[in-house]
């Protein structure tokens, strides 16, 4: 008999940037204990991967719930990928695990593609044929973010078989706003449409978004901390004088997370509503509550859909 599964997902806690990081983490831990999920997934940008923060991982592990981590871009600001993996006690930045009738796939989207020969003058994608991991902001001016070819080959194999697949990533696999979503997302979406991929979840955008395409739901999970709107605040001297002290961060009052229940192809995402801690997008003139291709209304959307039971297998 098939058994459903439940997991809790959160993202972008940015513990080291939040004055109330401990309280936010404690709220997530309380939610894990109250909802008793089969596992918990962090979609990246949890904390600086340094020795003093190992206690944060231990706090999550003490819940007794299996915890899985996705490497985010800010975890590679001051630490190399190798150092970050050592902090998480992970062998690889992308991996998969199975539970009942489901395979869960965690991608590493923190790569960029650059020209192998800066002097060749080419401008096509084929001229950008060296793929490297993020470190600091070494990807600026290049093609980013991207799932590299080696990882794509690995992913192809992970998508084989009849188990239903759920894919996690830090960057969106659907967001088309500038360089927010993964560059080769069309190729990924095509792969997913021909396989049993029923749900993709991401962080990074700090906002909320849902797209259903070809039998797959693409869900952007809102941040557990804040939304950065520094460009909007700096757009006028009046706003800068009034809100410059925020350093561009408009803080969500409570940490967002979602509980996801999956039974067969029935996907139910249990969202939550919230508020801004003080200053809102309305206060700085962003009345449509849109930023970087997602909604920044303070809520994690709920979703319920029964996706196709029998997708074409290759």
PASEBA-1860 file (N, C-alpha, C; in nm, 3 decimals):
! residues 314
1> XXXXXXXX> 0.085/-0.120/0.000/0.000/0.000/0.000/0.088/0.125/0.000 ~ 0.054/0.219/-0.088/0.131/0.341/-0.094/0.103/0.429/0.026 ~ 0.206/0.496/0.071/0.195/0.582/0.188/0.232/0.724/0.150 ~ 0.155/0.819/0.199/0.187/0.958/0.174/0.307/1.002/0.257 ~ 0.354/1.121/0.227/0.470/1.173/0.297/0.449/1.319/0.330 ~ 0.509/1.364/0.438/0.499/1.504/0.482/0.639/1.556/0.508 ~ 0.666/1.679/0.461/0.793/1.743/0.497/0.771/1.892/0.522 ~ 0.864/1.949/0.595/0.864/2.094/0.623/0.978/2.156/0.544
9> XXXXXXXX> 0.949/2.269/0.479/1.051/2.340/0.402/1.060/2.484/0.448 ~ 1.185/2.534/0.460/1.207/2.675/0.486/1.332/2.718/0.411 ~ 1.353/2.848/0.401/1.466/2.896/0.323/1.509/3.035/0.366 ~ 1.633/3.069/0.333/1.686/3.205/0.347/1.663/3.263/0.486 ~ 1.704/3.187/0.587/1.698/3.240/0.724/1.799/3.352/0.744 ~ 1.914/3.344/0.677/2.020/3.446/0.690/2.046/3.476/0.837 ~ 2.073/3.369/0.910/2.086/3.379/1.055/2.181/3.490/1.099 ~ 2.295/3.502/1.035/2.397/3.597/1.079/2.360/3.741/1.052
17> XXXXXXXX> 2.264/3.765/0.963/2.221/3.901/0.933/2.100/3.945/1.014 ~ 2.040/3.851/1.088/1.917/3.882/1.160/1.943/3.896/1.310 ~ 1.901/4.007/1.367/1.918/4.029/1.511/1.840/3.926/1.592 ~ 1.730/3.879/1.535/1.647/3.780/1.605/1.659/3.642/1.540 ~ 1.779/3.613/1.489/1.799/3.484/1.422/1.771/3.364/1.510 ~ 1.806/3.373/1.638/1.782/3.262/1.730/1.633/3.237/1.747 ~ 1.557/3.344/1.763/1.413/3.331/1.781/1.347/3.274/1.656 ~ 1.395/3.317/1.537/1.338/3.265/1.414/1.366/3.116/1.397
25> XXXXXXXX> 1.488/3.077/1.429/1.522/2.935/1.421/1.438/2.855/1.519 ~ 1.416/2.910/1.638/1.338/2.839/1.738/1.193/2.820/1.692 ~ 1.139/2.918/1.619/1.003/2.904/1.567/0.996/2.790/1.466 ~ 1.099/2.777/1.384/1.103/2.668/1.286/1.115/2.534/1.357 ~ 1.200/2.528/1.459/1.217/2.405/1.536/1.085/2.365/1.603 ~ 1.013/2.464/1.655/0.884/2.436/1.718/0.785/2.380/1.615 ~ 0.789/2.435/1.493/0.700/2.386/1.388/0.733/2.242/1.350 ~ 0.862/2.209/1.349/0.902/2.071/1.320/0.845/1.977/1.425
33> XXXXXXXX> 0.857/2.015/1.550/0.808/1.929/1.659/0.657/1.916/1.655 ~ 0.588/2.024/1.623/0.442/2.023/1.624/0.383/1.945/1.506 ~ 0.447/1.953/1.390/0.391/1.892/1.269/0.445/1.754/1.241 ~ 0.554/1.715/1.306/0.613/1.582/1.293/0.628/1.537/1.147 ~ 0.702/1.614/1.067/0.722/1.575/0.927/0.817/1.456/0.917 ~ 0.817/1.391/0.801/0.911/1.282/0.777/1.053/1.333/0.763 ~ 1.067/1.458/0.716/1.198/1.523/0.711/1.179/1.673/0.697 ~ 1.288/1.746/0.711/1.289/1.891/0.695/1.394/1.927/0.590
41> XXXXXXXX> 1.362/2.021/0.502/1.456/2.064/0.399/1.477/2.215/0.410 ~ 1.604/2.255/0.413/1.640/2.397/0.407/1.687/2.425/0.265 ~ 1.629/2.525/0.200/1.656/2.552/0.059/1.768/2.653/0.038 ~ 1.856/2.669/0.137/1.975/2.750/0.119/1.978/2.879/0.199 ~ 2.098/2.940/0.205/2.121/3.066/0.276/2.073/3.058/0.421 ~ 2.116/2.951/0.487/2.078/2.927/0.626/2.164/3.010/0.721 ~ 2.295/2.998/0.707/2.387/3.071/0.794/2.526/3.073/0.730 ~ 2.615/3.153/0.786/2.754/3.147/0.744/2.811/3.012/0.788
49> XXXXXXXX> 2.873/2.936/0.696/2.925/2.804/0.732/3.058/2.812/0.806 ~ 3.051/2.860/0.929/3.171/2.878/1.011/3.152/2.804/1.143 ~ 3.263/2.780/1.212/3.264/2.695/1.330/3.161/2.735/1.434 ~ 3.147/2.864/1.461/3.056/2.908/1.568/2.910/2.876/1.537 ~ 2.879/2.847/1.410/2.741/2.820/1.373/2.707/2.671/1.368 ~ 2.803/2.586/1.402/2.772/2.443/1.404/2.660/2.411/1.503 ~ 2.650/2.490/1.606/2.547/2.469/1.707/2.407/2.484/1.648 ~ 2.394/2.564/1.543/2.264/2.583/1.479/2.217/2.454/1.413
57> XXXXXXXX> 2.309/2.388/1.346/2.277/2.259/1.283/2.240/2.157/1.390 ~ 2.313/2.158/1.500/2.285/2.066/1.610/2.147/2.091/1.669 ~ 2.106/2.217/1.677/1.973/2.248/1.729/1.864/2.186/1.641 ~ 1.885/2.190/1.511/1.788/2.127/1.421/1.789/1.975/1.435 ~ 1.908/1.918/1.445/1.919/1.773/1.455/1.857/1.719/1.583 ~ 1.857/1.799/1.688/1.802/1.754/1.816/1.651/1.733/1.811 ~ 1.586/1.781/1.705/1.442/1.756/1.692/1.415/1.609/1.664 ~ 1.519/1.536/1.620/1.501/1.397/1.582/1.449/1.379/1.441
65> XXXXXXXX> 1.424/1.490/1.373/1.375/1.486/1.235/1.494/1.491/1.140 ~ 1.499/1.405/1.038/1.608/1.414/0.940/1.610/1.552/0.874 ~ 1.728/1.614/0.866/1.744/1.748/0.812/1.830/1.740/0.686 ~ 1.784/1.801/0.578/1.860/1.806/0.454/1.884/1.953/0.417 ~ 2.004/1.979/0.363/2.044/2.115/0.332/2.072/2.132/0.183 ~ 2.037/2.250/0.133/2.068/2.292/-0.002/2.169/2.406/0.008 ~ 2.275/2.402/-0.069/2.376/2.508/-0.065/2.321/2.633/-0.134 ~ 2.325/2.747/-0.063/2.281/2.874/-0.119/2.399/2.960/-0.161
73> XXXXXXXX> 2.370/3.064/-0.237/2.479/3.148/-0.289/2.552/3.224/-0.179 ~ 2.481/3.267/-0.074/2.551/3.345/0.030/2.639/3.256/0.118 ~ 2.615/3.126/0.117/2.704/3.036/0.189/2.837/3.019/0.116 ~ 2.844/3.074/-0.004/2.968/3.071/-0.082/3.029/3.210/-0.098 ~ 2.986/3.304/-0.017/3.040/3.440/-0.027/3.184/3.446/0.025 ~ 3.206/3.383/0.140/3.339/3.388/0.203/3.402/3.250/0.218 ~ 3.328/3.148/0.183/3.376/3.011/0.195/3.371/2.942/0.059 ~ 3.472/2.861/0.030/3.471/2.784/-0.093/3.366/2.674/-0.083
81> XXXXXXXX> 3.334/2.612/-0.196/3.240/2.502/-0.195/3.290/2.389/-0.107 ~ 3.420/2.361/-0.113/3.476/2.253/-0.031/3.460/2.282/0.117 ~ 3.484/2.407/0.158/3.469/2.445/0.298/3.323/2.437/0.341 ~ 3.233/2.476/0.252/3.091/2.473/0.283/3.042/2.330/0.299 ~ 3.085/2.242/0.210/3.046/2.101/0.221/3.097/2.040/0.351 ~ 3.217/2.076/0.390/3.273/2.026/0.515/3.188/2.071/0.633 ~ 3.141/2.194/0.629/3.055/2.246/0.737/2.927/2.165/0.746 ~ 2.865/2.134/0.631/2.739/2.060/0.630/2.761/1.910/0.649
89> XXXXXXXX> 2.888/1.866/0.645/2.921/1.723/0.651/2.856/1.650/0.533 ~ 2.870/1.711/0.415/2.814/1.657/0.291/2.927/1.617/0.197 ~ 2.909/1.507/0.125/3.009/1.462/0.029/3.001/1.541/-0.102 ~ 2.878/1.572/-0.144/2.858/1.641/-0.270/2.753/1.751/-0.251 ~ 2.757/1.856/-0.334/2.658/1.962/-0.321/2.524/1.928/-0.383 ~ 2.519/1.821/-0.463/2.391/1.774/-0.517/2.382/1.625/-0.488 ~ 2.262/1.581/-0.451/2.244/1.444/-0.404/2.096/1.409/-0.409 ~ 2.063/1.285/-0.377/1.925/1.240/-0.379/1.902/1.139/-0.267
97> XXXXXXXX> 1.779/1.130/-0.224/1.742/1.027/-0.127/1.598/0.985/-0.156 ~ 1.560/0.869/-0.106/1.427/0.815/-0.131/1.352/0.793/-0.001 ~ 1.221/0.808/-0.009/1.134/0.782/0.104/1.002/0.730/0.047 ~ 0.968/0.606/0.081/0.848/0.543/0.028/0.849/0.543/-0.125 ~ 0.747/0.599/-0.188/0.734/0.595/-0.334/0.792/0.718/-0.402 ~ 0.879/0.792/-0.332/0.926/0.920/-0.384/1.078/0.927/-0.383 ~ 1.131/0.996/-0.482/1.274/1.028/-0.486/1.288/1.180/-0.476 ~ 1.367/1.223/-0.381/1.390/1.364/-0.357/1.529/1.400/-0.408
105> XXXXXXXX> 1.536/1.501/-0.494/1.659/1.539/-0.562/1.697/1.680/-0.523 ~ 1.816/1.697/-0.467/1.867/1.827/-0.426/1.973/1.872/-0.525 ~ 1.949/1.983/-0.592/2.043/2.035/-0.691/2.134/2.141/-0.631 ~ 2.249/2.158/-0.694/2.338/2.272/-0.665/2.332/2.363/-0.787 ~ 2.274/2.481/-0.770/2.258/2.575/-0.881/2.359/2.690/-0.875 ~ 2.458/2.679/-0.789/2.554/2.787/-0.769/2.675/2.774/-0.861 ~ 2.648/2.776/-0.992/2.753/2.768/-1.092/2.732/2.877/-1.197 ~ 2.841/2.912/-1.264/2.832/3.006/-1.375/2.917/2.955/-1.490
113> XXXXXXXX> 2.891/3.009/-1.608/2.965/2.970/-1.727/3.040/3.092/-1.780 ~ 3.167/3.077/-1.804/3.249/3.188/-1.851/3.325/3.147/-1.976 ~ 3.384/3.246/-2.041/3.464/3.217/-2.159/3.592/3.146/-2.120 ~ 3.621/3.037/-2.190/3.747/2.967/-2.164/3.865/3.048/-2.216 ~ 3.841/3.127/-2.320/3.946/3.211/-2.379/3.891/3.353/-2.390 ~ 3.934/3.441/-2.301/3.880/3.577/-2.297/3.907/3.653/-2.426 ~ 4.004/3.609/-2.503/4.039/3.685/-2.623/3.976/3.634/-2.750 ~ 3.881/3.539/-2.742/3.830/3.483/-2.865/3.720/3.567/-2.930
121> XXXXXXXX> 3.667/3.664/-2.857/3.571/3.757/-2.914/3.433/3.701/-2.937 ~ 3.410/3.575/-2.903/3.280/3.515/-2.926/3.174/3.567/-2.828 ~ 3.050/3.565/-2.872/2.940/3.611/-2.787/2.832/3.506/-2.768 ~ 2.840/3.393/-2.838/2.740/3.288/-2.825/2.761/3.204/-2.702 ~ 2.657/3.126/-2.663/2.665/3.041/-2.544/2.780/2.942/-2.554 ~ 2.807/2.892/-2.675/2.916/2.795/-2.692/3.052/2.854/-2.659 ~ 3.064/2.987/-2.665/3.191/3.052/-2.631/3.213/3.056/-2.480 ~ 3.103/3.039/-2.406/3.111/3.037/-2.260/3.111/2.890/-2.218
129> XXXXXXXX> 3.228/2.828/-2.222/3.231/2.682/-2.207/3.311/2.635/-2.086 ~ 3.338/2.724/-1.992/3.403/2.683/-1.867/3.304/2.705/-1.754 ~ 3.273/2.597/-1.681/3.173/2.604/-1.574/3.242/2.597/-1.438 ~ 3.214/2.696/-1.353/3.280/2.710/-1.224/3.179/2.733/-1.114 ~ 3.217/2.696/-0.992/3.132/2.718/-0.876/3.142/2.864/-0.830 ~ 3.033/2.914/-0.772/3.036/3.047/-0.711/3.142/3.053/-0.602 ~ 3.206/3.167/-0.591/3.289/3.199/-0.474/3.294/3.350/-0.464 ~ 3.239/3.403/-0.355/3.223/3.548/-0.348/3.122/3.590/-0.453
137> XXXXXXXX> 3.160/3.683/-0.538/3.074/3.725/-0.649/3.150/3.712/-0.780 ~ 3.223/3.600/-0.791/3.305/3.578/-0.910/3.222/3.553/-1.036 ~ 3.091/3.537/-1.021/3.005/3.508/-1.135/2.955/3.634/-1.205 ~ 2.978/3.750/-1.150/2.926/3.873/-1.209/2.984/3.893/-1.350 ~ 2.898/3.930/-1.443/2.939/3.950/-1.580/2.941/3.824/-1.664 ~ 2.911/3.710/-1.600/2.912/3.583/-1.671/2.769/3.532/-1.687 ~ 2.752/3.411/-1.740/2.622/3.348/-1.750/2.596/3.273/-1.620 ~ 2.494/3.315/-1.546/2.464/3.257/-1.415/2.318/3.280/-1.381
145> XXXXXXXX> 2.265/3.204/-1.282/2.317/3.076/-1.234/2.286/2.967/-1.335 ~ 2.358/2.859/-1.327/2.341/2.753/-1.425/2.364/2.617/-1.358 ~ 2.292/2.517/-1.403/2.321/2.379/-1.361/2.422/2.325/-1.461 ~ 2.542/2.291/-1.416/2.649/2.251/-1.509/2.622/2.117/-1.575 ~ 2.694/2.092/-1.684/2.670/1.974/-1.765/2.688/1.844/-1.688 ~ 2.792/1.836/-1.605/2.814/1.714/-1.527/2.696/1.685/-1.436 ~ 2.644/1.788/-1.372/2.528/1.770/-1.283/2.403/1.735/-1.364 ~ 2.390/1.792/-1.483/2.276/1.759/-1.569/2.276/1.611/-1.606
153> XXXXXXXX> 2.394/1.557/-1.636/2.404/1.414/-1.669/2.364/1.330/-1.548 ~ 2.409/1.371/-1.430/2.371/1.301/-1.307/2.220/1.308/-1.286 ~ 2.162/1.426/-1.311/2.018/1.445/-1.292/1.938/1.355/-1.385 ~ 1.982/1.341/-1.509/1.913/1.252/-1.604/1.895/1.113/-1.546 ~ 2.000/1.063/-1.483/1.993/0.928/-1.424/1.898/0.925/-1.305 ~ 1.898/1.034/-1.225/1.810/1.039/-1.109/1.663/1.043/-1.147 ~ 1.634/1.089/-1.268/1.495/1.100/-1.313/1.442/0.969/-1.370 ~ 1.527/0.868/-1.380/1.482/0.739/-1.432/1.396/0.667/-1.328
161> XXXXXXXX> 1.315/0.575/-1.374/1.235/0.493/-1.284/1.095/0.548/-1.263 ~ 1.013/0.469/-1.195/0.871/0.502/-1.178/0.841/0.585/-1.055 ~ 0.936/0.599/-0.964/0.908/0.678/-0.844/0.878/0.822/-0.883 ~ 0.788/0.884/-0.810/0.761/1.024/-0.832/0.876/1.107/-0.776 ~ 0.907/1.217/-0.845/1.026/1.297/-0.811/0.985/1.434/-0.759 ~ 1.057/1.479/-0.657/1.044/1.614/-0.606/1.184/1.674/-0.609 ~ 1.200/1.791/-0.670/1.330/1.853/-0.690/1.341/1.980/-0.607 ~ 1.452/1.992/-0.534/1.481/2.110/-0.453/1.602/2.183/-0.509
169> XXXXXXXX> 1.599/2.315/-0.506/1.714/2.395/-0.550/1.710/2.529/-0.479 ~ 1.824/2.596/-0.476/1.825/2.731/-0.417/1.767/2.831/-0.517 ~ 1.821/2.836/-0.637/1.768/2.925/-0.739/1.645/2.863/-0.805 ~ 1.557/2.949/-0.853/1.434/2.904/-0.918/1.464/2.833/-1.050 ~ 1.385/2.732/-1.079/1.390/2.662/-1.207/1.281/2.711/-1.301 ~ 1.216/2.824/-1.263/1.106/2.877/-1.345/1.107/3.029/-1.358 ~ 1.165/3.101/-1.264/1.160/3.247/-1.265/1.236/3.301/-1.386 ~ 1.169/3.383/-1.467/1.228/3.436/-1.589/1.278/3.579/-1.572
177> XXXXXXXX> 1.274/3.632/-1.451/1.316/3.771/-1.429/1.468/3.781/-1.428 ~ 1.524/3.847/-1.529/1.667/3.871/-1.541/1.746/3.746/-1.504 ~ 1.841/3.756/-1.410/1.924/3.640/-1.376/1.886/3.580/-1.241 ~ 1.756/3.580/-1.211/1.710/3.518/-1.087/1.698/3.366/-1.103 ~ 1.633/3.323/-1.213/1.616/3.181/-1.235/1.736/3.119/-1.303 ~ 1.746/2.987/-1.294/1.856/2.913/-1.356/1.855/2.936/-1.507 ~ 1.972/2.963/-1.563/1.983/2.999/-1.704/1.929/2.890/-1.796 ~ 1.962/2.764/-1.768/1.918/2.654/-1.854/1.788/2.591/-1.803
185> XXXXXXXX> 1.700/2.674/-1.752/1.575/2.625/-1.695/1.484/2.561/-1.800 ~ 1.486/2.609/-1.925/1.400/2.550/-2.029/1.437/2.404/-2.052 ~ 1.566/2.375/-2.051/1.612/2.237/-2.068/1.568/2.151/-1.950 ~ 1.576/2.208/-1.830/1.533/2.134/-1.712/1.383/2.109/-1.715 ~ 1.306/2.210/-1.751/1.161/2.195/-1.756/1.121/2.089/-1.858 ~ 1.193/2.084/-1.969/1.165/1.982/-2.071/1.193/1.842/-2.016 ~ 1.302/1.828/-1.943/1.334/1.700/-1.880/1.224/1.659/-1.783 ~ 1.177/1.755/-1.702/1.078/1.724/-1.601/0.942/1.688/-1.662
193> XXXXXXXX> 0.909/1.753/-1.774/0.778/1.730/-1.836/0.766/1.589/-1.888 ~ 0.879/1.523/-1.914/0.878/1.387/-1.968/0.901/1.282/-1.860 ~ 0.909/1.324/-1.738/0.934/1.233/-1.626/0.833/1.259/-1.515 ~ 0.839/1.179/-1.410/0.747/1.192/-1.297/0.794/1.297/-1.197 ~ 0.823/1.417/-1.243/0.858/1.527/-1.153/0.731/1.604/-1.123 ~ 0.681/1.594/-1.002/0.553/1.657/-0.969/0.571/1.791/-0.898 ~ 0.687/1.815/-0.838/0.705/1.938/-0.762/0.852/1.980/-0.763 ~ 0.876/2.110/-0.788/1.007/2.171/-0.771/0.992/2.287/-0.673
201> XXXXXXXX> 1.082/2.295/-0.576/1.077/2.402/-0.476/1.211/2.473/-0.470 ~ 1.207/2.606/-0.455/1.330/2.684/-0.446/1.318/2.796/-0.346 ~ 1.433/2.853/-0.310/1.438/2.973/-0.226/1.494/3.089/-0.307 ~ 1.587/3.162/-0.249/1.668/3.266/-0.314/1.595/3.396/-0.344 ~ 1.472/3.390/-0.396/1.405/3.513/-0.439/1.341/3.589/-0.325 ~ 1.334/3.528/-0.207/1.282/3.590/-0.086/1.135/3.628/-0.097 ~ 1.069/3.582/-0.205/0.928/3.609/-0.225/0.853/3.483/-0.261 ~ 0.728/3.500/-0.299/0.634/3.390/-0.314/0.591/3.377/-0.460
209> XXXXXXXX> 0.590/3.255/-0.511/0.545/3.236/-0.648/0.511/3.091/-0.678 ~ 0.408/3.070/-0.762/0.368/2.936/-0.803/0.344/2.935/-0.954 ~ 0.401/2.836/-1.021/0.375/2.813/-1.162/0.351/2.665/-1.183 ~ 0.241/2.630/-1.248/0.215/2.491/-1.283/0.234/2.477/-1.433 ~ 0.325/2.386/-1.474/0.359/2.372/-1.615/0.386/2.225/-1.649 ~ 0.313/2.175/-1.746/0.335/2.039/-1.797/0.337/1.934/-1.686 ~ 0.246/1.948/-1.591/0.235/1.847/-1.486/0.328/1.865/-1.369 ~ 0.406/1.972/-1.367/0.499/2.000/-1.257/0.464/2.134/-1.194
217> XXXXXXXX> 0.464/2.139/-1.061/0.444/2.264/-0.988/0.580/2.321/-0.952 ~ 0.603/2.447/-0.986/0.725/2.519/-0.949/0.688/2.619/-0.839 ~ 0.742/2.597/-0.721/0.701/2.676/-0.603/0.822/2.750/-0.546 ~ 0.814/2.884/-0.548/0.917/2.967/-0.485/0.873/2.997/-0.342 ~ 0.956/2.956/-0.248/0.922/2.972/-0.106/0.975/3.104/-0.053 ~ 0.888/3.178/0.013/0.924/3.308/0.068/1.027/3.293/0.181 ~ 1.106/3.394/0.200/1.217/3.392/0.296/1.169/3.383/0.441 ~ 1.251/3.324/0.524/1.226/3.321/0.669/1.282/3.445/0.737
225> XXXXXXXX> 1.326/3.545/0.658/1.388/3.662/0.719/1.338/3.794/0.661 ~ 1.375/3.828/0.539/1.349/3.962/0.486/1.347/3.961/0.334 ~ 1.309/4.076/0.278/1.325/4.103/0.136/1.415/4.225/0.123 ~ 1.513/4.218/0.032/1.605/4.331/0.012/1.552/4.421/-0.097 ~ 1.525/4.547/-0.064/1.469/4.644/-0.157/1.554/4.771/-0.161 ~ 1.685/4.754/-0.150/1.774/4.869/-0.142/1.768/4.960/-0.263 ~ 1.754/4.903/-0.383/1.748/4.985/-0.504/1.626/5.075/-0.501 ~ 1.513/5.021/-0.453/1.392/5.101/-0.444/1.408/5.214/-0.343
233> XXXXXXXX> 1.469/5.185/-0.229/1.489/5.288/-0.127/1.585/5.396/-0.178 ~ 1.686/5.356/-0.253/1.784/5.452/-0.305/1.733/5.529/-0.427 ~ 1.610/5.501/-0.471/1.560/5.562/-0.594/1.532/5.712/-0.578 ~ 1.507/5.756/-0.456/1.487/5.899/-0.432/1.560/5.940/-0.305 ~ 1.600/6.066/-0.299/1.668/6.116/-0.179/1.575/6.114/-0.059 ~ 1.447/6.136/-0.083/1.350/6.136/0.026/1.341/5.999/0.092 ~ 1.329/5.894/0.009/1.322/5.759/0.064/1.452/5.719/0.131 ~ 1.564/5.758/0.070/1.694/5.724/0.127/1.711/5.789/0.264
241> XXXXXXXX> 1.670/5.915/0.277/1.682/5.985/0.405/1.592/5.923/0.511 ~ 1.475/5.875/0.469/1.377/5.823/0.564/1.404/5.679/0.604 ~ 1.452/5.597/0.507/1.464/5.453/0.533/1.604/5.397/0.510 ~ 1.703/5.484/0.495/1.840/5.436/0.472/1.892/5.347/0.583 ~ 1.842/5.368/0.704/1.888/5.289/0.819/1.855/5.141/0.805 ~ 1.763/5.106/0.715/1.722/4.966/0.698/1.824/4.884/0.620 ~ 1.922/4.951/0.559/2.019/4.883/0.471/1.949/4.802/0.363 ~ 1.833/4.853/0.322/1.759/4.789/0.213/1.671/4.674/0.254
249> XXXXXXXX> 1.676/4.632/0.380/1.603/4.513/0.424/1.468/4.548/0.486 ~ 1.361/4.497/0.427/1.229/4.504/0.488/1.202/4.367/0.548 ~ 1.183/4.362/0.678/1.184/4.236/0.752/1.043/4.180/0.770 ~ 1.030/4.052/0.740/0.906/3.983/0.771/0.899/3.958/0.922 ~ 0.782/3.980/0.978/0.768/3.969/1.125/0.803/3.829/1.174 ~ 0.752/3.728/1.105/0.772/3.590/1.148/0.844/3.511/1.039 ~ 0.916/3.407/1.075/0.982/3.324/0.973/0.879/3.240/0.898 ~ 0.885/3.245/0.767/0.792/3.165/0.687/0.848/3.024/0.668
257> XXXXXXXX> 0.757/2.929/0.660/0.787/2.790/0.627/0.658/2.730/0.573 ~ 0.667/2.615/0.508/0.546/2.545/0.462/0.554/2.399/0.501 ~ 0.437/2.341/0.519/0.423/2.197/0.539/0.367/2.139/0.410 ~ 0.436/2.040/0.355/0.395/1.981/0.227/0.353/1.837/0.251 ~ 0.232/1.805/0.209/0.180/1.669/0.215/0.162/1.616/0.074 ~ 0.220/1.500/0.046/0.209/1.438/-0.086/0.158/1.296/-0.069 ~ 0.054/1.263/-0.142/-0.003/1.129/-0.140/-0.028/1.089/-0.285 ~ 0.054/1.000/-0.338/0.046/0.968/-0.479/0.086/1.091/-0.560
265> XXXXXXXX> -0.003/1.138/-0.646/0.022/1.260/-0.723/-0.054/1.379/-0.665 ~ -0.113/1.360/-0.548/-0.186/1.468/-0.482/-0.089/1.549/-0.397 ~ -0.071/1.676/-0.435/0.023/1.764/-0.366/-0.054/1.872/-0.292 ~ -0.028/1.884/-0.163/-0.092/1.988/-0.083/0.018/2.066/-0.009 ~ 0.029/2.194/-0.042/0.124/2.282/0.026/0.046/2.370/0.121 ~ 0.073/2.355/0.249/0.003/2.431/0.352/0.083/2.555/0.385 ~ 0.039/2.668/0.333/0.111/2.794/0.349/0.078/2.865/0.478 ~ 0.120/2.991/0.487/0.091/3.071/0.605/0.091/3.219/0.568
273> XXXXXXXX> 0.011/3.295/0.639/0.006/3.439/0.619/0.087/3.507/0.729 ~ 0.141/3.626/0.697/0.221/3.698/0.794/0.209/3.848/0.776 ~ 0.305/3.918/0.829/0.308/4.064/0.821/0.452/4.110/0.811 ~ 0.470/4.235/0.770/0.602/4.296/0.781/0.622/4.342/0.924 ~ 0.747/4.342/0.967/0.778/4.380/1.104/0.746/4.527/1.129 ~ 0.776/4.614/1.034/0.746/4.757/1.049/0.723/4.819/0.912 ~ 0.830/4.858/0.844/0.819/4.922/0.713/0.772/4.820/0.609 ~ 0.679/4.861/0.523/0.623/4.774/0.421/0.660/4.825/0.282
281> XXXXXXXX> 0.642/4.744/0.178/0.664/4.794/0.041/0.578/4.916/0.008 ~ 0.457/4.922/0.062/0.373/5.041/0.041/0.444/5.168/0.089 ~ 0.512/5.158/0.203/0.579/5.274/0.261/0.688/5.329/0.171 ~ 0.748/5.244/0.089/0.856/5.289/0.001/0.812/5.298/-0.144 ~ 0.679/5.296/-0.163/0.625/5.320/-0.296/0.616/5.201/-0.387 ~ 0.633/5.081/-0.335/0.625/4.960/-0.417/0.487/4.899/-0.398 ~ 0.387/4.963/-0.456/0.248/4.930/-0.424/0.200/4.800/-0.489 ~ 0.269/4.751/-0.591/0.226/4.626/-0.654/0.283/4.503/-0.584
289> XXXXXXXX> 0.371/4.524/-0.487/0.429/4.413/-0.409/0.492/4.307/-0.499 ~ 0.562/4.351/-0.603/0.635/4.261/-0.691/0.782/4.300/-0.691 ~ 0.871/4.201/-0.688/1.015/4.227/-0.689/1.086/4.104/-0.743 ~ 1.174/4.122/-0.836/1.253/4.011/-0.892/1.167/3.895/-0.942 ~ 1.049/3.930/-0.995/0.966/3.828/-1.057/0.876/3.750/-0.963 ~ 0.869/3.788/-0.835/0.784/3.717/-0.739/0.702/3.817/-0.657 ~ 0.602/3.764/-0.590/0.522/3.845/-0.498/0.597/3.861/-0.366 ~ 0.596/3.982/-0.312/0.656/4.002/-0.180/0.550/4.040/-0.078
297> XXXXXXXX> 0.425/4.000/-0.107/0.325/4.009/-0.002/0.364/3.909/0.107 ~ 0.344/3.944/0.232/0.394/3.859/0.339/0.310/3.733/0.360 ~ 0.325/3.641/0.269/0.256/3.513/0.283/0.326/3.406/0.200 ~ 0.318/3.284/0.248/0.360/3.167/0.173/0.232/3.104/0.120 ~ 0.214/3.105/-0.011/0.088/3.060/-0.071/0.063/2.912/-0.044 ~ -0.064/2.881/-0.031/-0.107/2.741/-0.023/-0.137/2.692/-0.165 ~ -0.129/2.561/-0.182/-0.155/2.501/-0.312/-0.211/2.361/-0.290 ~ -0.307/2.323/-0.376/-0.356/2.185/-0.375/-0.387/2.145/-0.518
305> XXXXXXXX> -0.326/2.038/-0.564/-0.351/1.990/-0.698/-0.319/1.843/-0.710 ~ -0.392/1.775/-0.796/-0.364/1.634/-0.825/-0.300/1.628/-0.961 ~ -0.168/1.604/-0.965/-0.092/1.607/-1.088/-0.098/1.473/-1.159 ~ -0.059/1.471/-1.284/-0.076/1.352/-1.367/-0.011/1.228/-1.305 ~ -0.087/1.122/-1.295/-0.038/0.997/-1.238/0.065/0.931/-1.329 ~ 0.042/0.935/-1.458/0.125/0.857/-1.550/0.191/0.946/-1.654 ~ 0.309/0.996/-1.623/0.385/1.073/-1.720/0.467/0.978/-1.805 ~ 0.497/1.019/-1.925/0.575/0.935/-2.018/0.714/0.908/-1.964
313> XX> 0.752/0.784/-1.959/0.886/0.746/-1.915/0.976/0.720/-2.035 ~ 1.101/0.758/-2.022/1.197/0.738/-2.132/1.294/0.628/-2.094
END
